[in-house]
Amino acid sequence: MRRALHAALAMVLLPLAAVLTLLAPQPAAAASLTRVTGFGNNPTSLNMYLYVPDRLASRPALLVLVHYCGGSAGGIFGGNGHDYVTAADRYGYIIVLPEATRSGHCFDVSSPAALKRGGGSDSTGIMSMVAHTRQRYNVDPARVVVSGFSSGAMMTNVLAAEYPDVFSAASAFSGVPAGCFATSDGSQWNGQCSGGNVSKTAQQWGDLARSMYPGYNGRYPRMQLWHGTTDTTLAYRNFGEEIKQWTNLQGLSQTPSATDGPRPAWTRTRYGGTGPQAPVEGISIAGTGHTLPQPGMLAYALTFLGLDH
């Protein structure tokens, strides 16, 4: 009798439990990297990916994160750029990840079209992604920033030079000055620049960047530059040339306002200020090649870019 009662009770309770499970609040789907199409003028057929964290700030910042040659949006999202993703979850900012689709998956920082504001190459498509995101979300226009690695670092320099009225800050890991990679033969590789054999005065570098947005007289973004001293892909000499360019664009002396070593093998120089958001900051990594960023570096970039709050 007791067994029969237990069996009957189970027959009643199991369906009831199933109903209650269905009615109970379900956990929200976690944020994920999402492909976006139809975002606007995209002359070189870039792919656009977007990351919007579950807890989005009411007035979010926007980070444009640009991958390296041979890379992809997913590769940088889950790989050496992932600290930016976990920080987005914490601080509620949005990440736009452009993806090059041409052979080699490098960004165009060489053609005349690439080196002119609205010129009709990769930078034009990336800015369409930025405009699309700003229209859809309540992005803080004072906190639109860009960061990239290698080819993405070169594009970071170009975007900051061409669109200084859009970006407030930039952080470039293993790049070259804006315009250094220019070619006239249709090639996207400039061996003289990559080898560190293109040297100009600070004024010449600044004028080259200014020529990408003629007539602009406003401020330029804060620029953070990183480079390994034994880099043989984009030679270390490019680091000093970048510093020349960005100190000139900021109207600053090339003499540092402060020099320190926040970590072993790091030498950090700041120009035009001594705090964590100086107008120009350079971080040289002794004994390191073309392998940036390394663990822990993006924490410093987050502070410089103003994303850690």
C-alpha distance (Angstrom), angle and dihedral (degrees) to the residues before:
residue distance angle dihedral
M1 . . .
R2 3.78 . .
R3 3.82 91.5 .
A4 3.79 90.8 50.5
L5 3.81 90.3 50.9
H6 3.79 91.7 50.2
A7 3.79 90.9 49.5
A8 3.79 92.5 49.8
L9 3.78 92.0 48.1
A10 3.80 91.0 50.5
M11 3.79 90.3 52.6
V12 3.82 88.9 56.3
L13 3.79 98.4 41.2
L14 3.83 100.0 46.2
P15 3.81 95.5 60.9
L16 3.80 89.3 43.2
A17 3.80 90.5 53.0
A18 3.79 90.2 50.3
V19 3.81 91.1 52.0
L20 3.81 91.9 48.5
T21 3.80 90.3 50.2
L22 3.78 90.8 54.0
L23 3.80 91.6 48.3
A24 3.80 95.6 46.8
P25 3.85 117.3 100.3
Q26 3.81 109.6 -90.5
P27 3.80 122.5 -142.6
A28 3.80 113.2 -100.4
A29 3.79 117.6 -107.7
A30 3.80 110.9 -96.7
A31 3.78 118.2 -109.8
S32 3.79 114.4 -95.9
L33 3.79 140.8 -177.3
T34 3.80 107.0 -83.9
R35 3.81 131.1 -163.0
V36 3.82 113.7 -129.4
T37 3.80 123.0 -160.9
G38 3.78 133.2 -175.4
F39 3.80 92.7 33.9
G40 3.80 96.6 144.5
N41 3.80 141.0 -91.0
N42 3.82 106.8 11.0
P43 3.81 108.5 164.0
T44 3.82 96.7 172.0
S45 3.83 97.8 43.4
L46 3.78 97.7 -114.9
N47 3.78 118.7 175.3
M48 3.79 118.1 -122.2
Y49 3.78 122.9 -146.4
L50 3.79 125.2 -177.9
Y51 3.78 133.6 -162.0
V52 3.79 117.4 -163.0
P53 3.82 112.8 176.3
D54 3.79 121.1 -132.6
R55 3.80 90.9 -115.1
L56 3.78 102.3 48.7
A57 3.80 117.8 -173.8
S58 3.79 115.2 -115.3
R59 3.81 89.3 -118.8
P60 3.81 102.5 23.0
A61 3.77 128.4 -165.3
L62 3.80 117.8 -127.1
L63 3.81 123.9 -134.7
V64 3.81 121.0 -165.9
L65 3.82 105.3 -155.1
V66 3.82 114.9 -165.6
H67 3.81 122.8 -162.6
Y68 3.82 131.5 -135.9
C69 3.83 128.5 -105.2
G70 3.78 110.0 -68.2
G71 3.78 89.3 17.8
S72 3.77 135.8 115.0
A73 3.76 139.8 -152.3
G74 3.80 90.3 -102.7
G75 3.79 92.1 46.6
I76 3.79 95.4 55.7
F77 3.83 91.6 37.9
G78 3.79 93.1 57.0
G79 3.81 97.5 28.0
N80 3.79 134.9 43.2
G81 3.81 92.8 -14.3
H82 3.78 95.9 52.4
D83 3.81 95.0 103.9
Y84 3.80 86.2 68.0
V85 3.82 88.0 56.1
T86 3.79 95.8 50.8
A87 3.80 88.8 47.0
A88 3.81 89.6 52.0
D89 3.80 88.1 55.8
R90 3.79 89.1 52.1
Y91 3.80 100.8 41.5
G92 3.78 101.1 29.7
Y93 3.80 102.1 -122.8
I94 3.83 127.5 143.8
I95 3.81 125.6 -117.9
V96 3.82 124.3 -151.2
L97 3.81 112.9 -163.3
P98 3.82 116.0 -167.2
E99 3.81 116.2 -159.2
A100 3.80 124.8 -154.6
T101 3.80 113.1 -136.3
R102 3.82 101.6 -173.8
S103 3.80 121.5 103.6
G104 3.80 108.9 -70.9
H105 3.81 92.4 20.9
C106 3.82 93.6 -116.4
F107 3.79 123.6 144.0
D108 3.79 120.1 -115.1
V109 3.80 109.1 -110.3
S110 3.81 94.1 144.9
S111 3.80 112.7 62.5
P112 3.81 123.5 86.2
A113 3.82 87.8 -115.7
A114 3.80 90.7 55.1
L115 3.78 93.7 51.5
K116 3.78 98.3 54.6
R117 3.78 128.9 74.7
G118 3.81 107.0 -104.3
G119 3.80 88.7 2.1
G120 3.77 96.3 145.5
S121 3.81 104.8 -107.7
D122 3.81 134.8 96.8
S123 3.79 95.4 -52.1
T124 3.82 89.3 57.6
G125 3.80 91.8 54.0
I126 3.80 92.4 46.5
M127 3.79 91.1 52.9
S128 3.82 89.2 51.4
M129 3.81 86.9 57.3
V130 3.80 90.1 51.1
A131 3.81 92.6 48.8
H132 3.81 91.9 47.2
T133 3.81 91.9 51.7
R134 3.78 93.4 45.8
Q135 3.80 90.5 52.2
R136 3.80 93.4 50.1
Y137 3.81 99.3 42.4
N138 3.79 133.2 40.9
V139 3.82 92.6 -108.8
D140 3.79 118.4 178.7
P141 3.83 102.6 -118.6
A142 3.80 90.4 -151.8
R143 3.83 91.4 59.6
V144 3.80 104.9 53.6
V145 3.83 106.5 127.5
V146 3.80 139.3 167.5
S147 3.79 136.0 -146.7
G148 3.79 133.2 173.9
F149 3.77 145.3 167.5
S150 3.85 125.3 -128.0
S151 3.83 104.8 -40.8
G152 3.79 85.0 15.0
A153 3.81 89.7 51.8
M154 3.80 89.7 53.5
M155 3.80 88.6 50.5
T156 3.82 89.3 47.7
N157 3.81 89.1 58.7
V158 3.81 91.4 47.0
L159 3.81 94.9 48.0
A160 3.81 92.0 48.2
A161 3.82 90.2 50.7
E162 3.81 96.1 44.7
Y163 3.80 98.2 40.2
P164 3.81 106.3 31.1
D165 3.79 89.4 145.6
V166 3.83 90.7 60.9
F167 3.82 104.6 41.0
S168 3.79 122.0 61.9
A169 3.82 96.2 -172.9
A170 3.80 142.3 2.4
S171 3.79 137.9 -162.5
A172 3.82 119.2 -160.1
F173 3.81 123.2 -170.1
S174 3.83 113.8 -159.4
G175 3.79 100.4 -16.2
V176 3.80 141.2 135.5
P177 3.81 133.1 -120.6
A178 3.80 117.7 -75.7
G179 3.79 107.2 -88.2
C180 3.81 96.1 15.9
F181 3.82 92.6 110.3
A182 3.82 94.0 52.7
T183 3.81 115.1 140.8
S184 3.80 133.0 -179.3
D185 3.82 100.4 -163.8
G186 3.79 98.9 69.1
S187 3.79 92.8 -100.5
Q188 3.78 119.0 131.5
W189 3.80 94.1 -153.1
N190 3.79 123.8 77.8
G191 3.79 108.5 -167.8
Q192 3.79 93.8 -172.6
C193 3.79 91.4 57.4
S194 3.80 96.3 40.7
G195 3.80 89.0 51.3
G196 3.80 91.8 53.2
N197 3.79 93.1 -113.9
V198 3.81 97.7 124.9
S199 3.80 108.6 91.7
K200 3.79 125.8 171.9
T201 3.76 136.7 164.3
A202 3.78 117.8 -95.4
Q203 3.80 89.1 -107.3
Q204 3.81 92.2 51.6
W205 3.81 92.0 50.1
G206 3.78 90.9 46.8
D207 3.79 92.1 49.2
L208 3.80 90.4 50.1
A209 3.80 90.6 54.6
R210 3.80 92.1 44.8
S211 3.82 90.0 52.9
M212 3.81 88.3 64.8
Y213 3.82 89.8 67.1
P214 3.80 105.7 25.5
G215 3.77 117.6 -157.6
Y216 3.81 95.7 19.6
N217 3.80 112.4 137.9
G218 3.80 101.8 169.8
R219 3.77 132.5 101.6
Y220 3.80 125.0 -65.2
P221 3.81 124.7 -133.9
R222 3.78 123.6 -91.3
M223 3.80 106.3 -98.2
Q224 3.80 128.5 -149.5
L225 3.82 115.6 -169.9
W226 3.82 127.6 -166.2
H227 3.81 128.4 -173.3
G228 3.79 140.1 162.1
T229 3.80 115.9 -128.8
T230 3.83 93.7 -134.8
D231 3.81 96.9 47.0
T232 3.82 108.5 141.5
T233 3.83 96.7 175.1
L234 3.80 96.4 60.3
A235 3.78 103.3 11.7
Y236 3.79 120.6 -121.8
R237 3.80 91.4 -118.9
N238 3.81 86.9 75.1
F239 3.80 88.2 68.2
G240 3.79 92.1 65.8
E241 3.80 91.1 44.9
E242 3.81 90.1 53.3
I243 3.78 90.3 51.9
K244 3.81 89.7 51.7
Q245 3.80 91.0 52.4
W246 3.78 98.4 47.2
T247 3.80 96.9 41.9
N248 3.81 87.3 52.8
L249 3.81 92.5 48.8
Q250 3.80 87.9 51.2
G251 3.81 92.6 46.1
L252 3.81 91.8 -117.9
S253 3.78 138.1 140.9
Q254 3.81 117.1 -106.8
T255 3.80 87.5 -128.2
P256 3.82 108.7 101.8
S257 3.79 119.8 -116.3
A258 3.80 88.4 -150.7
T259 3.80 138.5 7.3
D260 3.80 126.7 -166.2
G261 3.80 144.1 144.2
P262 3.80 110.8 -122.2
R263 3.82 91.3 179.6
P264 3.81 135.2 15.8
A265 3.83 111.3 -75.6
W266 3.82 91.5 14.0
T267 3.80 123.0 116.0
R268 3.79 113.7 -171.9
T269 3.78 122.4 -167.8
R270 3.80 123.9 -173.4
Y271 3.78 126.2 -160.8
G272 3.79 127.4 -159.5
G273 3.81 92.7 5.9
T274 3.79 143.2 26.1
G275 3.80 102.2 -136.0
P276 3.82 132.1 90.7
Q277 3.82 91.9 -87.1
A278 3.80 101.6 46.6
P279 3.81 113.5 159.7
V280 3.82 90.5 -106.9
E281 3.80 127.6 17.1
G282 3.79 128.1 179.8
I283 3.81 125.1 -167.3
S284 3.80 117.5 -168.8
I285 3.83 118.2 -166.3
A286 3.82 113.6 -153.9
G287 3.79 117.9 -137.0
T288 3.80 94.0 7.5
G289 3.79 126.8 122.5
H290 3.80 133.3 -164.5
T291 3.79 93.1 -40.6
L292 3.80 104.6 106.9
P293 2.92 137.6 171.6
Q294 3.77 101.0 44.3
P295 3.82 127.0 -176.3
G296 3.79 112.8 -61.3
M297 3.80 96.8 17.5
L298 3.78 97.4 99.4
A299 3.81 90.2 60.9
Y300 3.81 87.8 67.0
A301 3.79 91.0 45.4
L302 3.81 90.9 51.5
T303 3.79 90.7 56.1
F304 3.80 93.2 45.8
L305 3.80 92.0 48.5
G306 3.80 91.5 48.0
L307 3.81 93.7 -121.1
D308 3.81 98.5 123.3
H309 3.77 97.9 86.2
